Amino acid sequence: MNECDVAVVGGGPIGGHVASLLAESGHSVSVFEEHKEIGLPLKCAGLVTPRVLDMVNIKQTAVVQNTIKGAHIHSPSNHILTVGGNRKHAFVIDRSEFDKKILHDAHKKGATILSNHKITAAQRQKDFIILATSQDTEYRCKLVVGADGPYSKIRDRFAFPQPKEFLQGIGAQLVDTSLDHDFVELFVGNAIAPDFFAWIIPTNAKGTRARAGLCVAANAPHHPKQYLSTLLQHENASPFLEQATISGYTGGSIPLGPLSKTYDNNILLVGDAAAQVKPTSGGGIYPGLCCACHCAAVAQDAMENNIFTEKILKKYQKKWHEDIGKELYLGMKFRTIFTRLTDAQFDKYIAKFQQQSITAIISKHGDIDYPSKLIKPLLKKAPTLLTLLPKMLKE
Ligand SMILES: Cc1cc2nc3c(=O)[nH]c(=O)nc-3n(C[C@H](O)[C@H](O)[C@H](O)COP(=O)(O)OP(=O)(O)OC[C@H]3O[C@@H](n4cnc5c(N)ncnc54)[C@H](O)[C@@H]3O)c2cc1C
């Protein structure tokens, strides 16, 4: 039986960052990743805010493929609302390289990275958790950090609550596009991506490469592939996709509805495993990294006191909730409103938002990581928007 103080299950960006922070503070930590190569297969559109790179101390030149300044939002009737364009709002990153850099950093700080090690079983034994791997090895651990993604085995095995829902995502890598490289193209409506949205993101500074994709709710009437095909033939997209060809596909799930409990004796859950994902955009890297910091701090405390009880680990729930949790729960409320909108309402409200003063507010205050920051300035500028809320819900 191998011994390890902290076992991080899942070598994605969030588990990798927890491992890095723990190793930095001198603790013995091992990361178990089921795949042979970190960062693959790719399951992400790779759009993050600049603060994400600061958090993991990765230089822009190492992973940034393009800079995004704004968005064109396409309504079901093909009206286009332009927001931003004024400043750097987001980076498009090479997500595989991003994951590799985080795990490399953890390794450099002293963490053991065990790729090709899938955790196949986990059980409690007195004050320890015993993990079995696909390499027929066993590890006795004081603390297990479940960072094993949307369908977390650790979450299921130890009967944690489940995310409220799972979105099904699909993506295509495109070459020979002719996009405006400063803007992402976003599409809403029931024919294109019921209950969520579709995107085309330019991935180079010429606008000649892109990632197109979308997510739909699990109960969508058609397979995500069908919606992707509709997106690629969309009337508004045809000018910039005329010469485009598909060079590869990706897929994946997004868990929504952060867990009400993310700790147990000897266990913490973080990242997608805990559904710490922005419900408005499906972005999980920023909130996951915020939670990774709290997870590592509480784990460090537990290690220093050699106590791994629920009572001690509970602090983690409080910390991440106070930090980013409120934003995520508010995001779930926005989502409830969003999923109730009909195509006619999307058209109507997008037309309303087209007013110059409103787009200027969105451009000035819009923050992908904190959509709630928009509420106050929007209502101050256009108090009539408040009257839309009951209408949206009633209609
Ligand atoms: C289509 C799509 C587009 C997205 N676009 C964006 C975006 O633009 N911006 C953004 O911020 N977020 C985006 N996301 C979400 C983002 O990808 C996730 O939130 C992020 O990857 C979460 O990181 P994580 O480390 O928690 O989980 P993951 O990245 O899922 O990592 C978990 C790791 O655990 C491993 N694992 C699972 N089970 C086991 C096991 N039993 N044993 C060992 N290893 C295991 C997996 O192989 C994986 O490497 C997107 C997601 C999808 C599906």
The ligand as a Gaussian input file, in Angstrom:
#p B3LYP/6-31G(d) Opt

LIG

0 1
 C      -17.959000      22.644000     -24.710000
 C      -17.348000      23.332000     -23.522000
 C      -16.832000      24.616000     -23.640000
 C      -16.283000      25.259000     -22.528000
 N      -15.757000      26.507000     -22.672000
 C      -15.224000      27.152000     -21.606000
 C      -14.653000      28.441000     -21.757000
 O      -14.593000      28.996000     -22.846000
 N      -14.167000      29.056000     -20.631000
 C      -14.206000      28.461000     -19.390000
 O      -13.786000      29.073000     -18.393000
 N      -14.731000      27.227000     -19.248000
 C      -15.218000      26.553000     -20.317000
 N      -15.732000      25.288000     -20.161000
 C      -15.735000      24.691000     -18.829000
 C      -14.329000      24.231000     -18.433000
 O      -13.825000      23.388000     -19.429000
 C      -14.379000      23.495000     -17.088000
 O      -15.090000      24.271000     -16.163000
 C      -12.975000      23.221000     -16.547000
 O      -12.312000      22.312000     -17.385000
 C      -13.060000      22.646000     -15.152000
 O      -11.795000      22.192000     -14.745000
 P      -11.676000      20.955000     -13.723000
 O      -10.218000      20.796000     -13.493000
 O      -12.600000      21.144000     -12.591000
 O      -12.266000      19.718000     -14.529000
 P      -11.715000      19.007000     -15.906000
 O      -11.050000      20.016000     -16.722000
 O      -12.866000      18.265000     -16.386000
 O      -10.608000      18.066000     -15.312000
 C      -10.946000      16.902000     -14.598000
 C       -9.876000      15.874000     -14.870000
 O      -10.165000      14.714000     -14.092000
 C       -9.855000      13.575000     -14.853000
 N      -10.601000      12.452000     -14.282000
 C      -11.940000      12.239000     -14.307000
 N      -12.246000      11.101000     -13.649000
 C      -11.077000      10.588000     -13.207000
 C      -10.731000       9.421000     -12.455000
 N      -11.664000       8.534000     -12.036000
 N       -9.416000       9.189000     -12.167000
 C       -8.456000      10.064000     -12.582000
 N       -8.713000      11.167000     -13.309000
 C      -10.022000      11.444000     -13.596000
 C      -10.261000      13.946000     -16.274000
 O       -9.587000      13.160000     -17.222000
 C       -9.840000      15.413000     -16.327000
 O       -8.533000      15.568000     -16.824000
 C      -16.266000      24.605000     -21.271000
 C      -16.766000      23.299000     -21.149000
 C      -17.292000      22.674000     -22.268000
 C      -17.817000      21.261000     -22.116000

